[in-house]
């Protein structure tokens, strides 16, 4: 007798949880291989679901909506499927959670916890406040680690995790209130650093409106100031050029935010540090141009004096003259060429108009 789709899907997910449990048991029992086993497990659950497994997992007749069935552009990964499963069948996740707790001090343990139990944490009732604080801290730490993996590889493998934490937790007061106030602040600080990377600037205003109260706000400023401070710190840590270019293109969305003078100066100084060749940032030409565009967009007042001052400072570094002159010549030739093309096409159109009439 053929198994119905829902039972088949659940049996498959249960088998996956058993394999995860076995690997964690081996990690607990074998200290010498613990790091390698946890690293392998992390890589396994971060894999994209293949077509065969997707056919089994998504072939349900119980009305459940899969993580990728809602039109999301993100690829469906095993961690997202399993995180849903542990919410629907908590008893399958309990042995795994107990084993992860035994491995808290190991690298990758918090990463695995954040991937597998980020939904479970906000759907179950945890009475012990100390346990809740421990789980919340592990979630933020693990999410930080996996988001940085996406940054370093310039991928969006953990975008589903980010979107859940932003849209279903940070913007949902019911779920957000399940964790302590300090954990809420840490979560918002984490999301502030990656919201541009995961293309969620359209949620920025709602995100800032929901920002938890900040201690010493009379010194630091409001939600927008804290957000920009975290963002500038993040920009200075970025070393992957495509990611940095993406941030600089997205940062124009900050236009119109009300910031304190100190925060505005900090953002301006951060962007300005990417406009000059050499240390400490050593930006490429593409990054320098993107930084100028962002700077001129966010701070239009004084843009011409800024460019003039920058030009005179470049004269102090003769070794940059040849490349600057060459790029200037190429830019001029390109501009003249495109102008001639536009002139030729416009003249051609004018010549053809009388013939048509």
Residue pairs with C-beta under 8 A, 6 or more apart in sequence:
3 11
4 61
5 59
5 60
5 61
6 60
6 61
6 62
6 64
8 56
8 59
9 56
9 57
9 58
9 59
9 60
10 85
10 89
12 53
12 56
12 57
13 57
13 81
13 82
13 85
13 89
13 92
14 89
14 92
16 78
16 82
17 82
17 85
17 86
17 92
17 93
17 96
20 41
20 44
20 45
20 82
20 96
20 116
21 95
21 96
21 99
23 37
23 40
23 41
24 37
24 41
24 96
24 99
24 100
24 103
25 99
26 33
26 37
27 33
27 34
27 37
27 38
27 41
27 99
27 103
27 106
28 34
28 99
28 102
28 103
30 37
34 103
34 106
35 106
35 107
35 108
38 103
38 106
38 107
38 108
38 109
38 112
39 107
39 108
41 108
41 112
42 108
42 111
42 112
42 115
44 78
45 77
45 78
45 79
45 82
45 112
45 115
45 116
46 77
46 78
46 79
46 115
46 146
46 157
46 158
47 77
47 78
48 75
48 76
48 77
48 78
48 157
49 57
49 75
49 76
49 77
49 78
49 81
53 78
54 76
57 66
57 81
58 66
58 68
58 69
60 66
64 84
64 88
66 76
66 81
66 84
67 76
67 80
67 81
67 84
67 160
68 74
68 75
68 76
72 160
72 163
74 156
74 159
74 160
74 163
75 157
76 160
77 157
77 160
79 115
79 116
79 161
80 160
80 161
82 115
82 116
83 115
83 116
83 117
83 118
83 119
83 120
84 119
85 92
85 93
86 92
86 93
86 96
86 116
86 117
86 119
86 120
87 119
87 120
87 123
87 124
90 120
90 124
93 116
93 117
93 120
96 116
97 113
97 117
100 109
100 112
100 113
103 109
104 110
104 134
104 138
109 138
110 138
110 139
110 141
110 142
110 145
111 142
111 145
111 146
112 142
113 135
113 138
113 139
113 142
114 138
114 139
114 140
114 141
114 142
114 143
114 145
114 146
114 161
115 142
115 146
115 158
115 161
117 135
117 139
118 139
118 143
118 161
118 164
118 165
119 164
121 135
121 136
121 139
121 178
121 179
122 168
122 169
122 175
122 178
122 179
126 132
126 135
126 178
129 180
132 178
132 179
132 180
133 180
133 183
136 179
136 180
136 183
136 186
136 187
137 183
137 186
139 187
140 183
140 186
140 187
140 190
143 158
143 161
143 162
143 165
143 190
144 190
146 158
146 161
147 158
147 162
147 190
147 193
147 194
147 197
149 157
149 158
150 156
150 157
150 158
150 159
150 197
151 194
151 197
151 238
151 240
151 243
152 240
154 240
154 242
154 243
156 198
159 198
162 191
162 194
162 198
162 200
163 198
163 200
165 187
165 190
165 191
166 191
166 195
166 198
166 200
166 203
166 207
167 203
168 175
169 175
169 176
169 187
170 176
170 187
170 188
170 191
170 207
170 210
171 203
171 206
171 207
171 210
173 210
176 184
176 187
176 210
179 187
181 212
184 212
185 212
185 214
188 207
188 211
188 212
189 226
189 230
191 207
192 226
192 227
192 230
192 231
193 230
193 231
193 233
193 234
194 234
195 201
195 203
195 204
195 207
196 231
196 246
196 247
196 250
196 251
196 253
197 243
197 246
197 247
197 250
199 250
200 207
201 250
201 253
204 253
207 227
208 223
208 224
208 227
208 257
209 223
211 223
211 226
211 227
214 220
214 222
214 223
214 226
220 226
220 229
221 259
221 260
221 262
221 263
222 258
224 257
224 258
224 259
224 263
225 259
225 260
225 263
228 254
228 257
228 259
228 263
228 266
228 267
229 263
229 266
231 251
231 254
231 267
232 266
232 267
232 270
234 247
235 244
235 247
235 251
235 270
235 271
235 274
236 270
236 273
236 281
238 244
238 247
241 284
241 286
241 287
244 274
244 283
244 287
244 290
245 286
245 287
245 290
248 271
248 274
248 287
248 290
248 291
248 293
248 294
249 290
249 294
251 271
251 294
251 298
252 293
252 294
252 297
252 298
254 267
254 298
255 297
255 298
259 267
264 299
267 298
268 295
268 298
268 299
271 291
271 294
271 295
271 298
272 291
272 295
272 306
273 280
273 281
274 281
274 283
274 287
274 288
274 290
274 291
275 283
275 288
275 291
275 292
275 295
275 310
276 283
276 288
276 310
276 313
276 314
277 283
277 288
277 314
277 317
277 320
278 317
278 320
283 291
285 327
292 307
295 303
295 306
296 303
314 320
314 324
